[in-house]
Amino acid sequence: MSSSLVQLEPARPRLPEWARKSTTHFESLNKLKGELRSLNLHTVCESARCPNIHECFHRGAATFMILGNLCTRGCGFCSVPKGNPRIHDMALDPAEPANVARMTATMNLRYVVITSVNRDDLTDGGSHHFAETVRQVKRALPAARVEVLTPDFDGNLDAVARVLDAGPDVFNHNMETVPRLYRKVRPQAKYQQSLDVLQFARRYRPGVMTKSGFMAGLGETAEEVGQLLRDLRAQDVDVATIGQYLQPTRRNLQVAEYVTPAQFDAYREFGLALGFKMVFSGPLVRSSYMADLVNEQAEGK
């Protein structure tokens, strides 16, 4: 396979049929939402306005978002509420780890994904709380596999180690976009710092599968995507996920283009040729979407 990617003809910036998702299973959605609110829990599925929420909630899948529902960063793509700790009460809920474990046990999940907002206001970035949530879930569901989707903890590798010491089966940290677009898309993050987090996770816990995801349609070129995939493989990342950016609210960045399914297929084939165990690439792919099946395929099951 060629070492460079060809940019295929982009779609016009109008939501095409392949980027649409039917909204069904309202009963399952409302039932699970009610159970989550009763325990003061949040999911990234709701906060990030994921297009797959109806499907995932219907099949009993959810990505739990901990450390509260207010993020200290202002990423241009994200609809999770932003908060200033000097203005808002952003104290951690001490019952949250136990409540997440209780909810996963109630749902009898075989695969649990735990993510969080950024908490740059905390000296440990919330890593103690994150690690405790992992431990409680593993105690509640010993047979389940646990994937963590962590922030960069502002480059604090002790915080990364703390979460890994809790025993997750998969460590996921998203790059989100190509380096040229960081100032616009992730202004409070650093491209190399995120790569360093993934590299550290691989070296610190070699037996833990590593994973990262990013969005297409923000104005990146195919060659930039190719370089991002090369950078991830240079850190020995096992799994890559690539999905179409969809503007969640009018306050967020506009879609630069709708990437065609053929282009997503080209990204997948290029990534597999680089040596990834699994590349999940498509318009409606999200970092935690079908995480259980992605993990199984990556492990060759």
C-alpha positions, 0 to 999 in steps of 0.5 A: 500500500502507498505510504501516502493517502489520496484525498478523495472528492469531499461531500458538500457541507450539508448533512448527507444521508450516510451521516444521519441516524434514525431516532428510535427506542425512546422507551429504552432511552427514557428508562435509562436516563431516569435510572442515571438521574436517580443516582446523579450520574452522567453519560458522555452519550447525553452530554456530547449529543452522540448520534448513536445514543438511542441504539446504545441505550437500547442495547444496554450500553453507556459510557459513564462520565465522571468527575461531574458534568462541568468541564474546565476546558473550552474545546471548540467541538464539544458540547459538554457544559463548561465551568469555572471552579471559582464560580461554580460548585465543582466539588466531586461527589464522593458517592459517584464511584459506588453509584457507577458500580451500582449502575453497571451491576444493575445493567449487568454489563460485560463491558464498561467504559468510563470517561470524564470531563477535564478537571484542571482545577484539581491537583491530581486532575481527578485521577484518584476519583477516576481510579476508585471508580474503576476499582469499584466497578471491577469489584461489582462486575469481576467478569466485565472488561473495563475501558477508560477514556481519560483526559490528558491530566495536563501531562501529569503522568503520575495521574495516568499511572494512578488510573492504570494501577486500578486495573483497566483492560483498555486505556483510551486517550483521544487525539481528537484532531491533527496538530495544525487544528489544535489551536482551534479545536483543542486550545488548552491541549497539546498534541505531543502531550497527548502522544506522551500520555499514550506512550507512557500508558504502553510502557507502564502497562504493556499488557493493557490495550491502548486506543485513541480516536479522532474526528474527520471533517474539521478541515484536515487533509488526508495527508495530515490524517495519515501522519496522525495515524503514523504518530499513533503507531509510533507510540504502539497504539493498538486501536484507532477510531475515526468518525465524522465531526457533527456540530452539536450546537450552534456555539460549536465549530462548524463542520468543514466538510462531510467526509465520504464513506469511501474516504473513511474506508481509505483511512481504515485500510491505511491504518491497518497497513501501518499495523493497528490491530483494529481501525474503526472508521466511519461517519457515525463512529465514536470513540466508545461506540461498539467498544466491546465489539471493537475490543473483541476484534482487536483481540482476534476473538 
